Amino acid sequence: MSTITDTREPKHVLVLGDAGVGKTEYIKKELNNGKFEPRYIPTGKFTRTSGYNTFKGGPAVYYEWPGQVKYGDITFPEKVDEIVFMYDCTSKLSYWNVKDWQKKVKEHYGEDEPESKVLGTKFDMGNRIEVSTRHMFWSKPISKN
């Protein structure tokens, strides 16, 4: 039996967003780690998950901050290569709150702010969708300021 050993430095990814947007499931999917859990189980504390990212092909470390404490103090990891801001398309509030998460990141990292992307989830929820792609393209864009 052979073991794959990847000696590359892992990519460090911080995942932020309101409670219930799917951060944990996103990380599990990226690392091919476990089955989808349809029940909502809130993340109770800052978590660090390591593994091999099968999509991007390399070692990765994911940091997840619980969405329930959005306005509390966030302990940001010092080494972050990428930030993923997440929202739930069945909740306009979670979409608009991405600006608050971006503001906290900007306050902490300043000019050294890592590369980031905004990711919407739950587009398969049919008539429960509140934030459509049309809404995103025709509304005021989320700014980093």
C-alpha positions in Angstrom: 0.0 0.0 0.0 1.4 3.4 -1.0 0.8 6.7 0.8 0.7 10.0 -1.1 3.0 12.5 0.7 2.7 16.1 -0.5 5.6 18.2 0.9 4.2 21.5 -0.5 3.3 24.2 2.0 -0.5 24.0 2.7 -2.8 26.7 1.4 -4.4 28.5 4.3 -8.1 29.5 3.7 -10.3 31.5 6.1 -14.1 30.9 5.6 -16.4 33.6 7.0 -20.2 34.2 6.8 -23.3 34.3 8.8 -24.6 31.3 10.8 -26.2 28.7 8.6 -24.8 29.7 5.2 -23.0 26.4 4.7 -19.4 27.1 5.7 -18.8 23.7 7.4 -20.3 21.8 4.4 -18.2 23.9 2.0 -15.0 22.9 3.8 -16.1 19.2 4.0 -16.7 19.3 0.2 -13.4 21.0 -0.6 -11.5 18.3 1.4 -13.7 15.4 0.4 -14.3 14.9 4.1 -17.6 13.3 5.1 -21.1 13.2 3.9 -23.5 16.2 3.5 -25.3 16.8 6.8 -28.9 18.1 6.1 -29.5 19.1 9.7 -28.2 22.5 10.9 -25.5 21.9 13.5 -24.0 25.3 14.5 -20.2 25.6 14.7 -19.6 26.4 18.4 -16.1 27.7 18.2 -13.3 28.7 15.8 -12.2 25.5 14.0 -9.2 24.5 12.0 -9.5 21.6 9.6 -6.5 20.2 7.6 -6.6 17.9 4.6 -5.9 17.5 1.0 -7.9 19.7 -1.4 -8.9 17.3 -4.1 -10.2 20.1 -6.4 -7.1 22.3 -6.3 -4.7 19.4 -5.8 -2.7 20.2 -2.7 -2.6 20.3 1.1 -4.9 22.9 2.7 -5.8 24.3 6.1 -9.3 25.7 6.5 -10.2 28.1 9.3 -13.9 28.6 10.1 -15.3 31.3 12.4 -18.8 30.6 13.8 -21.3 32.9 12.2 -23.3 33.5 15.4 -20.5 35.6 16.8 -20.2 37.9 13.8 -20.1 41.0 16.0 -17.8 39.5 18.6 -14.0 39.6 18.6 -12.6 37.4 15.8 -9.2 35.9 16.3 -7.8 36.0 12.8 -5.1 33.5 11.8 -1.9 35.3 10.9 -1.1 33.2 7.8 -4.0 33.2 5.3 -3.6 32.9 1.6 -7.3 33.2 0.7 -10.6 34.3 2.3 -14.0 32.9 1.3 -16.9 35.1 2.2 -20.1 33.0 2.1 -23.8 33.9 2.0 -27.0 31.9 1.7 -29.1 32.8 -1.4 -32.3 32.1 0.6 -31.4 35.0 3.0 -30.9 38.6 1.7 -29.6 39.5 5.1 -26.7 37.0 4.8 -25.9 38.5 1.4 -25.8 42.1 2.7 -23.9 41.0 5.8 -20.9 40.0 3.7 -19.9 43.7 3.8 -19.6 43.5 7.6 -17.4 40.5 7.3 -15.3 42.2 4.7 -15.0 45.3 7.0 -13.7 43.1 9.8 -11.1 41.5 7.5 -10.0 44.9 6.2 -9.6 46.2 9.8 -7.4 43.3 10.8 -5.2 42.7 7.7 -5.2 46.3 6.2 -3.0 46.5 3.2 -1.9 42.9 3.6 -5.5 41.6 3.0 -5.4 38.2 1.3 -7.1 37.4 -2.0 -10.8 36.8 -1.5 -14.0 35.6 -3.2 -17.7 35.7 -2.4 -19.5 32.4 -2.6 -23.3 31.9 -2.6 -24.9 28.7 -1.5 -28.3 27.0 -1.6 -29.2 28.0 -5.2 -31.0 24.6 -5.4 -33.7 25.8 -3.0 -36.2 26.8 -5.7 -38.9 29.2 -4.6 -37.1 30.0 -1.4 -34.3 31.9 -3.2 -34.2 35.6 -2.2 -30.9 36.6 -3.8 -30.9 35.6 -7.4 -28.0 36.2 -9.9 -30.2 38.9 -11.4 -30.4 40.6 -8.0 -26.6 40.5 -7.6 -25.8 42.0 -11.0 -28.4 44.7 -10.8 -27.9 45.8 -7.2 -25.2 47.9 -5.7 -22.1 45.7 -5.6 -20.5 44.7 -2.4 -17.5 46.9 -1.9 -14.4 46.3 0.2 -14.5 49.8 1.7 
